[in-house]
């Protein structure tokens, strides 16, 4: 029998082109994902994927099954959302992804409120980078994700929650007043320390500097941090 899980796994396989990476995105083992794809092929009676050295390629039928399957997954999510929100009460399981630059600062504030207001809601959280969160939302592995806008991505509905402010962290002996507003043109880019590649905050900071300078910008140090707390400690 065809299942939504099989459709999610096939969708992930189509995106990643590799059984191992697709299994990691779906938080299952590679044999488990491979078995479900095989069961789906037997149920439909057609070959959906071709296994090649180092990659997996969808057949023509496989690509069409993915396209139609994603429509089915979207409708199933709509149905679940309708059932969850009946009467305005959130219940059941909600999987939420959060980018690392938000998670440690925002989640401790909002989780106690959610637990008080919706005691029957079982919240499951995942902290990872933007690209992985977008893939997980599209595949149905996550119900929603908290990300920085704009996404530049199609097929995902967005809701703006709040605006945030760029802050420049400088050494304690920096001669400029703490309350002074700093323009991007005043930043010594050769001493800029940013998060590592894959973090949207890094891309936004570089884009901000590039706009002010009228050209491309790049971090001025070979060191790239995996968290904001590390960036701050390196500055200090």
C-alpha contacts under 8 A as a table, 3 or more apart, distances in Angstrom:
res1	aa1	res2	aa2	distance
1	X	40	X	7.90
1	X	43	X	6.21
2	X	6	X	6.97
2	X	40	X	6.29
2	X	43	X	6.55
3	X	6	X	5.35
3	X	7	X	6.67
4	X	7	X	5.06
4	X	8	X	6.20
4	X	73	X	6.81
5	X	8	X	5.07
5	X	9	X	6.20
6	X	9	X	5.11
6	X	10	X	6.16
6	X	36	X	5.71
6	X	37	X	6.29
6	X	40	X	6.39
7	X	10	X	5.10
7	X	11	X	6.10
7	X	66	X	7.23
7	X	69	X	5.75
7	X	70	X	7.45
7	X	73	X	7.51
8	X	11	X	5.08
8	X	12	X	6.23
8	X	70	X	7.89
8	X	73	X	7.49
8	X	139	X	5.51
8	X	140	X	6.61
8	X	141	X	7.68
9	X	12	X	5.11
9	X	13	X	6.15
9	X	22	X	7.24
9	X	23	X	7.70
9	X	26	X	7.01
9	X	33	X	6.46
9	X	36	X	7.59
9	X	37	X	7.14
9	X	139	X	7.88
10	X	13	X	4.97
10	X	14	X	6.16
10	X	37	X	6.53
10	X	66	X	6.69
11	X	14	X	5.10
11	X	15	X	6.42
11	X	66	X	5.74
11	X	69	X	7.72
11	X	70	X	7.17
11	X	139	X	6.18
12	X	15	X	5.15
12	X	16	X	6.17
12	X	22	X	5.19
12	X	23	X	7.93
12	X	25	X	7.18
12	X	26	X	7.32
12	X	135	X	7.85
12	X	139	X	6.19
13	X	16	X	5.27
13	X	17	X	5.40
13	X	18	X	6.20
13	X	19	X	6.30
13	X	21	X	7.97
13	X	22	X	5.06
13	X	56	X	7.80
14	X	17	X	5.50
14	X	57	X	7.69
14	X	58	X	6.85
14	X	63	X	7.86
14	X	66	X	7.48
15	X	22	X	7.75
15	X	135	X	7.99
16	X	19	X	7.78
16	X	21	X	6.19
16	X	22	X	5.70
17	X	21	X	7.90
17	X	22	X	7.50
17	X	55	X	5.67
17	X	56	X	4.95
17	X	57	X	6.45
18	X	21	X	5.52
18	X	22	X	6.04
18	X	54	X	7.31
18	X	55	X	5.24
18	X	56	X	5.49
19	X	22	X	5.12
19	X	23	X	5.97
19	X	30	X	6.14
19	X	33	X	7.43
19	X	34	X	7.05
19	X	56	X	7.34
20	X	23	X	5.16
20	X	24	X	6.23
20	X	29	X	7.92
20	X	30	X	5.49
21	X	24	X	5.03
21	X	25	X	6.20
22	X	25	X	5.09
22	X	26	X	6.28
22	X	30	X	7.96
23	X	26	X	5.09
23	X	27	X	6.00
23	X	28	X	5.18
23	X	29	X	5.68
23	X	30	X	5.14
23	X	33	X	5.96
24	X	27	X	4.94
24	X	28	X	6.20
24	X	29	X	7.18
24	X	30	X	7.76
25	X	28	X	7.91
25	X	132	X	7.44
25	X	135	X	7.91
25	X	136	X	6.80
25	X	141	X	8.00
26	X	136	X	7.55
26	X	141	X	6.24
28	X	32	X	6.56
28	X	33	X	6.75
29	X	32	X	5.29
29	X	33	X	6.45
30	X	33	X	5.22
30	X	34	X	6.08
31	X	34	X	5.02
31	X	35	X	6.00
32	X	35	X	5.18
32	X	36	X	6.36
33	X	36	X	5.20
33	X	37	X	6.32
34	X	37	X	5.17
34	X	38	X	6.20
35	X	38	X	5.04
35	X	39	X	6.16
36	X	39	X	4.97
36	X	40	X	6.17
37	X	40	X	5.04
37	X	41	X	6.29
38	X	41	X	5.10
38	X	42	X	6.29
39	X	42	X	5.12
39	X	43	X	6.11
40	X	43	X	5.03
40	X	44	X	6.19
41	X	44	X	5.27
41	X	45	X	5.70
41	X	46	X	5.50
41	X	47	X	5.74
41	X	48	X	6.26
42	X	45	X	4.90
42	X	46	X	6.91
46	X	61	X	7.67
47	X	50	X	7.78
47	X	59	X	7.08
47	X	61	X	7.53
47	X	62	X	7.21
48	X	58	X	5.84
48	X	59	X	5.34
48	X	60	X	7.75
48	X	61	X	6.14
48	X	62	X	4.07
48	X	63	X	7.71
49	X	56	X	6.59
49	X	57	X	5.63
49	X	58	X	4.34
49	X	59	X	5.44
49	X	62	X	6.35
50	X	56	X	5.81
50	X	57	X	5.16
50	X	58	X	6.07
50	X	59	X	6.64
51	X	55	X	6.58
51	X	56	X	4.79
51	X	57	X	6.55
52	X	55	X	5.33
52	X	56	X	5.73
52	X	57	X	7.39
53	X	56	X	7.98
58	X	61	X	7.76
58	X	62	X	5.18
58	X	63	X	5.87
59	X	62	X	4.78
59	X	63	X	6.24
60	X	63	X	5.28
60	X	64	X	6.56
61	X	64	X	5.19
61	X	65	X	6.17
62	X	65	X	5.02
62	X	66	X	6.18
63	X	66	X	5.11
63	X	67	X	6.31
64	X	67	X	5.03
64	X	68	X	6.21
65	X	68	X	5.21
65	X	69	X	5.64
66	X	69	X	4.88
66	X	70	X	6.04
67	X	70	X	5.44
67	X	71	X	6.76
68	X	71	X	5.17
68	X	72	X	6.47
69	X	72	X	4.95
69	X	73	X	6.16
70	X	73	X	4.92
70	X	74	X	6.08
70	X	139	X	7.74
71	X	74	X	5.13
71	X	75	X	6.29
72	X	75	X	5.16
72	X	76	X	6.17
73	X	76	X	5.03
73	X	77	X	6.24
73	X	139	X	7.96
73	X	140	X	7.13
74	X	77	X	5.18
74	X	78	X	6.31
75	X	78	X	5.01
75	X	79	X	6.24
76	X	79	X	5.04
76	X	80	X	6.24
77	X	80	X	5.05
77	X	81	X	6.06
77	X	140	X	7.76
77	X	143	X	7.96
78	X	81	X	5.06
78	X	82	X	6.17
79	X	82	X	5.12
79	X	83	X	6.31
80	X	83	X	5.15
80	X	84	X	6.06
81	X	84	X	5.10
81	X	85	X	6.10
82	X	85	X	5.42
82	X	86	X	6.30
83	X	86	X	5.53
84	X	89	X	7.07
84	X	90	X	5.68
84	X	91	X	5.87
84	X	92	X	7.14
85	X	88	X	5.03
85	X	89	X	5.61
85	X	90	X	5.76
85	X	91	X	7.88
86	X	89	X	6.45
89	X	118	X	7.10
90	X	118	X	6.00
90	X	120	X	7.13
90	X	121	X	5.85
91	X	118	X	7.06
91	X	119	X	7.92
91	X	120	X	4.95
91	X	121	X	4.31
91	X	122	X	7.17
92	X	120	X	6.47
92	X	121	X	5.09
92	X	122	X	5.63
93	X	121	X	6.14
93	X	122	X	4.62
93	X	123	X	5.90
93	X	124	X	7.25
94	X	121	X	7.13
94	X	122	X	6.15
94	X	123	X	4.95
94	X	124	X	6.09
94	X	143	X	6.34
95	X	123	X	6.02
95	X	124	X	4.68
95	X	125	X	5.92
95	X	126	X	7.74
95	X	141	X	7.76
95	X	142	X	5.10
95	X	143	X	5.21
95	X	144	X	6.76
96	X	123	X	7.25
96	X	124	X	6.14
96	X	125	X	4.97
96	X	126	X	6.32
96	X	142	X	5.94
96	X	143	X	6.05
96	X	144	X	5.13
96	X	145	X	5.31
96	X	146	X	7.61
97	X	125	X	5.68
97	X	126	X	4.61
97	X	127	X	5.74
97	X	128	X	7.28
97	X	133	X	6.23
97	X	142	X	6.71
97	X	144	X	6.38
97	X	145	X	4.28
97	X	146	X	6.19
98	X	102	X	6.64
98	X	103	X	5.69
98	X	125	X	7.47
98	X	126	X	6.25
98	X	127	X	4.94
98	X	128	X	6.58
98	X	129	X	7.98
98	X	133	X	7.65
98	X	145	X	5.60
98	X	146	X	4.84
98	X	147	X	6.53
99	X	102	X	5.60
99	X	103	X	6.12
99	X	127	X	5.66
99	X	128	X	5.41
99	X	129	X	5.41
99	X	130	X	6.23
99	X	133	X	7.92
99	X	146	X	6.64
99	X	147	X	6.04
100	X	103	X	5.24
100	X	104	X	7.15
100	X	127	X	5.87
100	X	128	X	6.04
100	X	129	X	6.74
100	X	227	X	6.97
101	X	104	X	7.29
101	X	105	X	7.79
101	X	201	X	7.36
101	X	227	X	6.85
101	X	228	X	6.48
102	X	105	X	5.64
102	X	106	X	5.72
102	X	107	X	7.71
103	X	106	X	5.49
103	X	107	X	5.41
103	X	127	X	6.82
104	X	107	X	6.06
104	X	108	X	6.86
105	X	108	X	6.59
105	X	109	X	7.52
106	X	109	X	5.50
106	X	110	X	6.47
107	X	110	X	5.26
107	X	111	X	5.66
108	X	111	X	5.80
108	X	112	X	7.20
109	X	112	X	6.66
109	X	113	X	7.41
110	X	113	X	5.27
110	X	114	X	6.25
111	X	114	X	5.13
111	X	115	X	6.13
112	X	115	X	5.11
112	X	116	X	6.22
113	X	116	X	5.22
113	X	117	X	6.15
114	X	117	X	5.20
114	X	118	X	5.63
114	X	119	X	7.60
115	X	118	X	5.35
115	X	119	X	5.13
115	X	121	X	7.39
116	X	119	X	5.82
118	X	121	X	5.46
119	X	122	X	7.99
128	X	132	X	6.74
128	X	133	X	6.68
129	X	132	X	5.75
129	X	133	X	6.37
129	X	198	X	6.28
129	X	199	X	5.93
129	X	200	X	7.76
130	X	133	X	5.11
130	X	134	X	6.17
130	X	147	X	6.76
130	X	198	X	7.14
130	X	199	X	6.76
130	X	200	X	6.61
131	X	134	X	5.26
131	X	135	X	6.31
131	X	198	X	7.42
132	X	135	X	5.12
132	X	136	X	6.14
133	X	136	X	5.04
133	X	137	X	6.16
133	X	142	X	7.69
133	X	145	X	6.56
134	X	137	X	5.18
134	X	138	X	6.22
134	X	145	X	7.73
135	X	138	X	5.19
135	X	139	X	6.16
136	X	139	X	5.13
136	X	140	X	6.01
136	X	141	X	4.87
136	X	142	X	5.36
137	X	140	X	5.15
137	X	141	X	6.03
137	X	142	X	4.75
137	X	143	X	6.05
137	X	144	X	6.07
137	X	145	X	7.15
138	X	141	X	7.72
138	X	142	X	7.98
138	X	155	X	7.75
138	X	156	X	7.39
139	X	142	X	7.62
140	X	143	X	6.30
142	X	145	X	7.24
147	X	151	X	8.00
148	X	151	X	7.06
148	X	200	X	6.99
148	X	201	X	7.87
149	X	160	X	7.84
153	X	156	X	6.86
168	X	182	X	7.91
169	X	232	X	6.59
169	X	235	X	6.82
170	X	174	X	6.39
170	X	235	X	6.08
170	X	236	X	7.10
171	X	174	X	5.46
171	X	235	X	5.75
171	X	236	X	4.97
172	X	236	X	6.75
176	X	180	X	6.97
177	X	180	X	5.35
182	X	186	X	6.47
182	X	187	X	7.64
183	X	186	X	5.47
183	X	187	X	7.15
183	X	212	X	7.96
184	X	187	X	5.40
184	X	208	X	6.99
184	X	209	X	5.24
184	X	212	X	5.78
184	X	213	X	7.58
185	X	209	X	7.17
185	X	212	X	5.92
185	X	213	X	6.19
187	X	192	X	7.93
188	X	191	X	5.78
188	X	192	X	6.79
189	X	192	X	5.02
189	X	217	X	7.79
189	X	218	X	7.34
189	X	219	X	6.57
189	X	220	X	5.59
190	X	219	X	6.94
190	X	220	X	3.90
190	X	221	X	6.81
191	X	219	X	7.55
191	X	220	X	5.06
191	X	221	X	6.25
192	X	219	X	5.29
192	X	220	X	5.02
192	X	221	X	6.44
193	X	219	X	6.15
193	X	220	X	6.83
193	X	221	X	6.18
193	X	223	X	6.98
193	X	224	X	6.69
193	X	225	X	7.91
193	X	231	X	6.60
193	X	235	X	7.71
194	X	202	X	5.87
194	X	219	X	6.50
194	X	223	X	7.99
194	X	224	X	5.73
194	X	225	X	6.44
194	X	231	X	6.67
195	X	199	X	6.44
195	X	201	X	7.31
195	X	202	X	5.46
195	X	224	X	5.21
195	X	225	X	4.56
195	X	226	X	5.67
195	X	227	X	6.55
195	X	228	X	7.08
195	X	231	X	7.14
196	X	199	X	6.35
196	X	202	X	7.04
196	X	224	X	4.53
196	X	225	X	5.33
196	X	226	X	5.81
197	X	202	X	7.07
197	X	224	X	7.85
198	X	202	X	7.80
199	X	202	X	5.53
199	X	203	X	6.92
200	X	203	X	5.10
200	X	204	X	6.17
201	X	204	X	5.03
201	X	205	X	6.10
202	X	205	X	5.21
202	X	206	X	6.23
203	X	206	X	5.22
203	X	207	X	6.04
204	X	207	X	5.02
204	X	208	X	6.10
205	X	208	X	5.08
205	X	209	X	6.35
206	X	209	X	5.14
206	X	210	X	6.03
206	X	216	X	7.88
206	X	217	X	5.50
206	X	218	X	6.28
206	X	219	X	7.59
207	X	210	X	4.99
207	X	211	X	6.10
207	X	216	X	7.79
207	X	217	X	7.13
208	X	211	X	5.31
208	X	212	X	6.50
209	X	212	X	5.29
209	X	213	X	6.20
209	X	216	X	7.97
209	X	217	X	6.06
210	X	213	X	5.14
210	X	214	X	5.71
210	X	215	X	5.02
210	X	216	X	4.88
210	X	217	X	4.89
211	X	214	X	5.20
211	X	215	X	6.73
213	X	216	X	7.80
219	X	222	X	7.74
221	X	224	X	7.63
225	X	228	X	7.29
225	X	230	X	6.02
225	X	231	X	5.95
226	X	230	X	7.18
227	X	230	X	5.42
227	X	231	X	6.65
228	X	231	X	4.99
228	X	232	X	6.30
229	X	232	X	5.16
229	X	233	X	6.25
230	X	233	X	5.09
230	X	234	X	6.15
231	X	234	X	5.19
231	X	235	X	6.31
232	X	235	X	5.11
232	X	236	X	6.22
233	X	236	X	5.11
